[in-house]
Amino acid sequence: MYLLRHFVILCLFTFGCILWHFFPTIHKKTSRLEQPNIVFILADVRNETNHVEKPNIVFILADDLGWADVGYNNPYIITPNIDKLAKEGVILNQSYVAQTCGPTRAALMTGYYPYRLGFQVRGPSNTTPGGLPLSSKILPQTLKQMGYSTYMVGKWHLGFCNVEYTPTRRGFDSFYGYYVASEDHYNHSAIGALDLHDNLDPDWSQNGTYSSYLYSDKAVDFIESHDKAKPFFMYLAYQSVHSPNEVPQKYYDMYPSVKNEGRRTIMAMVTALDDGIGKVVRALQENGLRENTLIIFSSDNGAPVNVQHEGSNWPLLGVKQQLYEGGTRAVAFIHGDMLKKTGYTYNGMIHVVDWYPTIASIASGEVQDQDMDGINVWNALSTNSASPREEMVYNIMTDWDVAAIRIGDYKLMTGKNHHNACWTPPPEAEGKWGGESCFLQQKGDVYLFNLKDDPSERINLAEKLPDKVDLLMRRLEERSKKVIPGFQKDEFVLESLPSNFGGVWSHGWC
């Protein structure tokens, strides 16, 4: 290829000299503006050869971040980097995820609803055999086939009992992070054992390094060492702001007026997360990659709101683990120069399963899996046109006896395990946004909401609109035919214990 390129250049140069010598009037009539055309054509060939026309993609997933836990939704929160990216890009006002972290991650990686993967309630625990089905071709595997380098930093939570379930066997060129659901932010241990891995090797060297610092630095390392001749996909799955509630003192000191200690710590953790994101964005800029990089940001579920975790989903109803909007409507935005329109809020419906086919299309590819639940929403997001998604299954959890589906503006919830949800204003806004109010348990186990008129789910329309209930119920029953059994919380394999692996949560026991 190198010799061929130079041969072409030599031929063009020779041909130009002949024209100049025998037809001297040509160069006098040709303006300087036209002369670079040959160079431009050669540059196009070079770009195509090196694939740099494909954008880099950075997908940032925050953990347990609530609707009112970012500055652009809550002025009491200090998140200048997130706010700038969101406001300069496209804020996704109706971007949905699953009710907990494992199901959302499974849906993101596969483009399938979690109830079709056995992840509808939870992912595999530390001692549970299994993981994301190995028969599923997941997102990084598809992107590698499209010529992308693939990096992952942070939380996996999709199974690790066998090495085949781990990130570097599922399409990631490099992985730095942890396997399980949660761990200490400083010593990186879960239930008394280390869970921090550099590819497949345990990393004991970071005891004392705060998680947001650690994962931001690793993301920067990948950016700085990346071969710019290839596009890259980075999945940056932060540990923040999942419990335990831990944060460097300097961030805690930024919220002196917040009297609720738990809430103050969560707000500080969000600001530390924001600092890390700012560091990653600066690294993209300093390495000449910012203009050709699309940044996608989302939470994995709504915030829990309890004495262990004082997140806030206000003014939405409900919390993590519930199928109300507060548990499933994610803080999300996209940012990048390849967007045709920016600086607005997109109100079309999208679901986490849509990111797989959408990212594949951005990467100049196409997903061939016709059975996938995800829909390519790129044109809608980048032009502010109508979303192709008109229906969405929140989840179908038979073992929890709860399910929810949405068609258009109407959302149907069924089952017994969703009573007593609350609207909970964050403590820092006490006296300004109203007091706490809980959802009054109503007769029956069917709830129907018009989310366009009632996004906070305050009015149950089930009795007034029985025909609408019947329509959504029939569709939900049809979808339920594809439910497969999920992971059981009480599964336990003795061979999984870290004592068998030098005090590390490790693969190799199933």
N, C-alpha and C positions, 0 to 999 in steps of 0.2 A: 504494500500500500504506500509505503514511504517513497519507493522508487517511482511508482506510477504517478504520484502527486507531483514529484519534481519533473518527471518527463512532460506532463501536461503543461506545467509552468514554463518549461524551456520552449515547448512548441508555440505557446501563446506569445512569448517574448520574441521568438524568431519571426513569427507571422507579423507582429507589430512593426518590427524593424523593416521588413520588406515593404509593408504598406507606407511607412514613413518615407522610405527612399523613393518609391516609384509613384506615389500619389501624395505629394507634399501638401495639397490643399486640404486633405482630410483633417490633419491635426490642427489646421488653422480654424476650421469650422466647428470643431468639437470643443464644447465648453469644458471647463475644469470640473463642473458639477457632474458631468457624465463620465469622466475618466475613471472613477473608483469602481465602476460596475464590475469589472473583472475580479477585483479584490473581494468585493462583497459576495460574489458567487462562490469563490474559493473558500471564504469564511463560512458560508452556509454549509458547504460540503464538510469542512472541518468540524463544525458543531454537530452535524448529523453523525459523523463518525464517532465523536466522543460522547454522544448522548446528552450533552449539557442542556439541550432544549427541554428535557424533562425536568419538572420542578422537584426540588427537595421537599420532603414532607415531614414535619415534626408534629406528632400527636401527643399532646400533654394531657394526662389524666390525673385529676386531683382526687383524693380519697375522702369521702364523707363531707364534702364541701356543700353547705346549704345555700338556698336561693338568696338569702340576705347576708351571706358571708363574703361578698365582694363589694368593692367601693362603688361600682356603677349601679348597684341595686340598694346600697346602704351607705349613706355618707359618713357613717361613723367608722367604717372600715378603711384602713390605709393600704391601698393596693394600686399604686401609681402605674406600675408596669402592666398589670392586667387591664386596668382601665384604659390606658392609652392604646393597647393592642385591640381591645374590644371596640372602642369608639372610632378608631381609624379603619377597622375592618367591618365585619358584619356580626352583630349581636343576634344570636339564635334564641328567639323568645319562646319557641315551642319545640325544644329539643329533648327527647325522652330517652331514658335509660331504664334498666331494671331497678328493683327496689333494694338490692344489695350488691356488693362489689363483685363476687364471683360470677353471678349471672350476667352482669354487664360486660365483664371482660370476655366471657365466652361468646357473647353476641357480637362484640366488636371484632374479635379475631375470626369468626366464622361467617357472619352475615345471616345466622340462623337465630330464631327466637330461642331463649334458654330452655323452655319447656320441651323443645325438640332435641335437646342435647343431654338431658338429665341434670341440668344446672338451674332449674327453675327456682329452687329455694336457696341452695348454697353450692359452693364448690367443694372439692375434697378437703377434709381437714388434714392436720399434720400427720395423723395416723390412719387415714382412710386410703385404701388402695384405689387406683384409677386416676383419671384426669380427663382433660378435653379429648374427645374421641380421636384416636390416631387416624381414623378414616377421613377425618375432616381436613381438607386442604386450607390452611389458614392464611391470613393476609400476608405476612412476610414471605411465605413460600411463593405466593403469586407474584409479589413485587420482585423477588429475586429472579424469577423467570423473565421479568421485564427489564432486567439489567440494573436493578437497584442494589446498593449496599444496604444492609439492614442492621440496625443497632437497637438494643433494648436496655433501658436503665430503670431499676426500681422494682415494683411489686408485680409478681407473676400470678400466683393464686389460681393456677389452672392445672395443678397436679405435678408431682415430682417423684413418685414412688419408684418409677422406672426411668432410666435415663432417656428413653424415647419420648417421655412427656415433657422434658425440660426445654427451655427456649432455644438453645443452639441446635437442637434436633428438630425444632419446629419451624425453621426458616430464618432465624436470626444469626447473622455472622458473629456477633458479639453480644454478650449479656453480662451486666453487672447489677446485682440486686438480690432480692430475697424471694423465697418460694411461697411462704405461708401468708395468712390473712393479716396478721399484725405482729408487731414486735417493739422492743424498746428503741426509741429514736437515737439513743447514744451508744449503747453497747451492742445493739443489733442482735439481741437474743430474743427467742420466743420460748416461753415455758422453760427457762433455764438453759437453753442450748443455742448455740450460734446458728443464725440463718443469714449469712451474707456470702455471696459467691461471685467470683470472677470467672466467667464462663462456668466450668464445672468444679473449679477449685474453691475451697473455703478461704475466706479472707479474714484473718485474725488481726490485721494491722490497723483497723479503723475504730477500735474501742475508744469512745470519747468524742468522735466526730458526729455532729448533729446531722440527721438524715437529709434535710433540705440542702445543707452545704455539700454533703457527700455526693448526692445524686446529680446536683447541678454541676459540680466539678467533673464528674465522670462524663456527663453529656458534653461539656466543653472539651474534654480530652478527645472524645470521638470526633467532634467538629474540627478540631485543630489538626488531627492526624488523617482526616478523610482525604481520599484521592479525588480532587475536584473534577477529574475527567469523567466521574461516574455520579449519577444522582444518588441520594440516600433517603432512606426512611428511618426516622427515629421514633420509637415508642418510649416516651418519658413518663413513666407511671409513678408519680411521687407517693411517698408514704403519708405525707401531710394531707389533711389534718386529722387523720385517724388517731384514735386513742392508742397509747397512753398520752395524756395531756402534758407535753414537755416542750419547752422552748428556751432558747438563750435569753438571758435576763434583759438584754438591750431591747428586745422586741416587747417584752412584758412591760418595760418602763415607758413605752410609747402610748400606753392607755391608762394614765393615772386616774382618770375620772370614772372608770368603770369599776363599780363596787363588787359586782359578782365575780369572784375569783376564777371560777371555771370558765365563764364567758370571756373574761379578760385574757386567759391563757389561749383559748381558741382564736380570738382575734389576733393575738400576737403570733400564733402559729401560721395564720393566713398571711400576715405581713412577711414572715420569714420565707414562706413559699413564694410570695410575690418577688422578693429579692432574688431568689434563685432563678426564677423565670427571666427576670431582667438580665441576669448574668449570662444566661444561655442566648438570649436575643443579641446581646452585645458581642458575644463570640461569633455569631452568624455574621454580624455587620463587619467585624474586624477581619474576618477571613473571606470577605467578598462573596458571601453566600446569601445574604439577607434578601436581595431583590428577587432571587429565584427560589425562595423557600415559602411554602404555604404552612402556616401554623394553625393547628386545630386544637382548641381547648375545651375540655368538658369535665364535669364532676362525674363520678361513677354512680352516685345515688344521692338522695337528699340527706341532710344532716340528721343524726340522732339528736334528740333534745331531752336530756336527763341529767342526773347529778354527775355522771361520768363524762358527759360530752355536752357542752352548752352551745351547740350550733343553732342556726336559725333558718327556717324555711319561710318566714313571714313574707307576704300575707297568704301563702299557700297553706292548705290543710294537710296535716299529717307529717310523718317522719320516716326515716330509713326503716325498711322492712314492711312498710305499708304501701298499698297501690294508689293511695291518694296522690294528688299532684305534688305535695310536699316531699314525698318519697321517691318520685319518678321523673319530675320535670327538672332537668339539669341546667345549672349555670353553664353556658357554652357560647363560643364565638369562633369565627375564622378570620384569618388575617393574611394577606399576601397580595403582591402586585398583579398576580394573574386573575384576580377578581375583576370582573367587568364593571361592577358598581360597588362602591364602598361607603362607609359612613352612615349606615342605616340599621334599623332593627328588622330582622326577617321574621314574619309571623306565620309562615307556613309550617306544617307539621313534618318533623323528621324523627327517626328513631335510630338508636345506636346501631342496629343491624344495617342501616343504610351506608355507614361509613366504608364498609368493605367494597361494595361495587362503586361507590363514589370515588374513593381514593384510587381504585384501579383505573377508572376512566381518566382521572387527572394524570395518572402515570402513562397515559397513551395506550391503555390496554382495555380489555373487555373480559368480563367474567362470563364463563360459559355455563355455569351452574344455573339451570332454569328453575330448580327447586328452592333456590335461596330466597329467604324472606326479605332481604335488603333490596332497596331500589336506588338507582343512580339519581341523586338529587343535585348534582353539580350545576347544571344549567340554571335550575331554580335559585340556588343559593347565590350564584355569581351574578345573576341579572335581576334579582328580586321579582321573579315571576312565580306563578302558582306552583305549589309543591305537587309533584306527581303522587305523593302519598295521601290517600284519602281514608285509609283504615289502619288501625294499629292495635296489636294485642299487647297490653301492659304485661300480663303474665297469666299463666294458668297453673295454680299450685294446688293440686288435689290433696296433698298431705296437710296443707294448711287450710283447706276448705275456703279458698278465695280465688277469684279470677276477675279480670277487667278487660274490656275492649272498648275501642273508640271508633266510630264511623262519622266522619264530618265533625260537627261540633258536639255530638252527643257521646257521652261516656257512660257505660254500664258497669256496675260493680256488683258481684254476687258473692254469697258466702257469709260465714259467721265471724270470721277472724279480722274484722276491720272496724269494730265499734270503738267508740271513745277516743277518736282522734281529736287533736286540738289545733287551734290557731294560736300560735305562741309568739307574740312580739319579742324581739331580743331585749335583754335587760337594759342595754345602754339607751334604749328609746322609751323607757318607762315614763308614762304620763304624756307621751307625745303620739304614740301610735295605738293607744288603748290597752286595756288589760287583757289577761289570758282568758280564752273562752274555749270550752270543749264542745265537741260535736254531740248533740243529743241523740242517744240511741233511738231509732225510729222503729215502728212496727215492721216486721219482716226483715228479709236479708237481701233485698234488691234495692239498689240506688241508681238513679239516673240523673245525670247533670248535663246542662248545656254550658260547655266550657267557654263559649264565646261571650255569653251574657253573664256567666257566673264562674269565673276562673278559680275562685276560692272555694267552690263546692259547698255553698251554704244552703242551697235549695234542692231538695230531693223531688224530682218530677215523676217518679215511678208511677204513682197512682193517677196522675193527670194525663200521662201519655202512655197508656198500655200498649198501643200498637208499636210505638218506638221501642219499648221494652222487648216485645216479642221479636221484632226484627233483629235487634242486637243479640238477643238470647239465642236465636237460631244460628246466627253466624258464630257465636262463641262455642256452641255445641259442635258445629262443624269443625272448628279449629281444634277442639279438644280431642278429636280422633287421632291427632299426631303427638299427643303427650307420651313421653316415655318415662319410666321410673327414675327418680332422682337419687342423689347421694343421701345416705342415712347418717344422722349425726352421731349415732352410737356405734358406728363401725370402728373397729380397732384391730390393728395387727401388731403383735408384740415385737416382731422383727423391725418395726419402724423406729423404735426408740433411739434417740441420739447416742445413748451409751454404746450402741453397736457400731458407731461411726466416729468415735473420738470426740463426742460432745457436739456433733453438728447434725442438724436436720439435713439428711442426704438421700439421694436416690439409691436404688439397689436392693429393695426389699419386696418388690412385687413383680 
